[in-house]
Amino acid sequence: MITFEHLTKRYGSFTALDDVTFTARPGVVTGFLGPNGAGKSTAMRVVTGLTPATSGTATILGRPYAQLSNPAAQVGTLLDASAQHAGRTGREILTLGAIAVGVPRSRVDELLTLVGLDEGESRRRLRDYSLGMRQRLGIAHALLGDPEVLILDEPANGLDPQGIAWMRELLGGFAREGRTVLLSSHLLHEVQLIADDIVMIGRGRILAQGRLDELVAQGGITVRSLDDAALTDALRRDGLVVTSTNDALVVDGTPEQVGRAALAAGVVLLELRQQERDLERMFLDLTSSTDRGHQASDTQAIDTHATDTQESAA
Amino acid sequence: MSTSALTHDPAATNAANAANAANATGPADPTTRSTGGSAGTGSPGIPFGRLLHLELRKLVDTRSGRWLLIITLGLVAAINVGFLIWGDHSTTGLTTFVGGSSQAMMLLLPVLGILAATSEFSQRTGLVTFTQEPRRLRVVLAKTLAALTLGLASMAVALLVGVVSTGIAVAIHDPVDPWHIGWGALGGVLAQLLNLLQGVAFGLLLTAPAAAIAAFYIVPTLWMFLTGMISALRDAGPWIDMARSTEPLVMGTMNGEAWAHLASAAAIWTLLPFVVGCVLISRREIK
């Protein structure tokens, strides 16, 4: 479990993180999505104690990072796959990691096998590694201490589609064991492939967060009928919000609610479907509106966790 | 006061409340794995012995570190051979060999300290190192001790080489009093360690190896010229000039005032940059 609470980081007049609050839950892969410079890496450095926050708190497993005992064994981090001594071999880098975390050297071979670096590759120097190989080595390094939490900054960067599929398997299995994974990406399709939860960030502000499937389903219900006026009345009587477009109604509700309202009103339905919200468009909308420097209030923040709570409370 | 008179034990109640609170939040998610007692408890960071082991290994597992030691010891060997061949055969003994070796090490050992202190920043490994041990000053301490350990080991090797050279000199030249070694040799060890520490301190302060190496060799020399030229500074020389204050140390002629000179100069050239470097590192953002 990783928790950010009202985290703010300012550099002079520039606000890199603005009141960031979210939780990466155990048991799922949380994708931290945002364009370059949105604050993803800063947030990850703050939560691992490398960058001091201006205000707010970030905790892992309920504690500030600096208070964790043998932190690298509890929290596997990959903040930059190239931030290793270029002259060390992959094997040497993992050996240093094994000493630091306090695990036997046999872990090094186990992990090299796990991430698919062979004997010859492990004896090459880091400067001769491709970005994809560095990412694999970095993931091996993060996993050395069999940690409860993984924090990975752009881990899929430089991986081929096969490598991304491999990473999805690896991280999915890790999360299914009840562990926590937070990974960042500036590419939506990567996150869609790997993550269960999404936290979208732009210009240091959280723009949307929640389960991937719920974020996708937020487009509402599109319905066409032989008598839109009567259906609208029926829907509104049920307390649903209805907006009409050219030849259809858009309802903020479930297909079942709409179907029952139509049945009760005796209106013949011609079409009833869940509008799939295009995450790509949402991502572009959210990020471009912040990029253009609109007031943050222009952007409607979306939080499916919050609506979950409201529903369960009602 | 007898605790048995109390109707309830507040400590026990607190413990029970804490247990209830834990239960209330604990089983919310059945997929939550037990993180074991080690997750939250235990002292923060990692044991110091592990850090020292790591930092020692980091000094010798790269080409730059390894070559620095090879070149240093190679130079020591070359100097010994040089004295054997071209030295004054009647006086060349252990003191000559050890003294010559220490000249080479005076030049090269500080680079070891500079590399130890700067590598986390020049190679950006700080992202890894300071997540393994967030208490940065302990990492700095481990680096300093690792550099000093390796420095002492180099000096031990140089002494060994000097002993072998003296043995050879005795066999072929028969010099006068070949095994004599004075207090200056011990003072030389201290001078080497201070010099090495100054390298660490400059590395911590500047974090870029090239800048630190340049500053290490240029600034004290400029300072020496400056203090030599300006008469007001000339008298202060031994108090503020490391080269002049270590002279009696390696000559074996230390007295009370000389120790005061040494302490003052070392405070300026080693302690001050070390402390400022530590403050900067503990506050800096690691990127």
Chai-1 contact restraints between the chains, C-beta under 6 A:
chainA,res_idxA,chainB,res_idxB,connection_type,confidence,min_distance_angstrom,max_distance_angstrom,comment,restraint_id
A,P26,B,T32,contact,1.0,0.0,6.0,A-B,restraint_1
A,G27,B,T31,contact,1.0,0.0,6.0,A-B,restraint_2
A,T48,B,T131,contact,1.0,0.0,6.0,A-B,restraint_3
A,G49,B,P134,contact,1.0,0.0,6.0,A-B,restraint_4
A,L50,B,F130,contact,1.0,0.0,6.0,A-B,restraint_5
A,L50,B,I286,contact,1.0,0.0,6.0,A-B,restraint_6
A,T51,B,E285,contact,1.0,0.0,6.0,A-B,restraint_7
A,L61,B,A39,contact,1.0,0.0,6.0,A-B,restraint_8
A,R63,B,G40,contact,1.0,0.0,6.0,A-B,restraint_9
A,A66,B,P134,contact,1.0,0.0,6.0,A-B,restraint_10
A,Q67,B,P44,contact,1.0,0.0,6.0,A-B,restraint_11
A,S69,B,G42,contact,1.0,0.0,6.0,A-B,restraint_12
A,S69,B,P44,contact,1.0,0.0,6.0,A-B,restraint_13
A,N70,B,I46,contact,1.0,0.0,6.0,A-B,restraint_14
A,A72,B,Q132,contact,1.0,0.0,6.0,A-B,restraint_15
A,T77,B,T131,contact,1.0,0.0,6.0,A-B,restraint_16
A,L79,B,L127,contact,1.0,0.0,6.0,A-B,restraint_17
A,D80,B,L127,contact,1.0,0.0,6.0,A-B,restraint_18
A,A83,B,R124,contact,1.0,0.0,6.0,A-B,restraint_19
A,A83,B,L127,contact,1.0,0.0,6.0,A-B,restraint_20
A,H85,B,T62,contact,1.0,0.0,6.0,A-B,restraint_21
A,H85,B,Q123,contact,1.0,0.0,6.0,A-B,restraint_22
A,H85,B,T125,contact,1.0,0.0,6.0,A-B,restraint_23
A,G87,B,T62,contact,1.0,0.0,6.0,A-B,restraint_24
A,G87,B,R63,contact,1.0,0.0,6.0,A-B,restraint_25
A,E92,B,D61,contact,1.0,0.0,6.0,A-B,restraint_26
A,I99,B,H53,contact,1.0,0.0,6.0,A-B,restraint_27
A,I99,B,L54,contact,1.0,0.0,6.0,A-B,restraint_28
A,A100,B,L54,contact,1.0,0.0,6.0,A-B,restraint_29
A,A100,B,Q132,contact,1.0,0.0,6.0,A-B,restraint_30
A,E148,B,T35,contact,1.0,0.0,6.0,A-B,restraint_31
A,G178,B,T31,contact,1.0,0.0,6.0,A-B,restraint_32
A,G178,B,T32,contact,1.0,0.0,6.0,A-B,restraint_33
A,G178,B,R33,contact,1.0,0.0,6.0,A-B,restraint_34
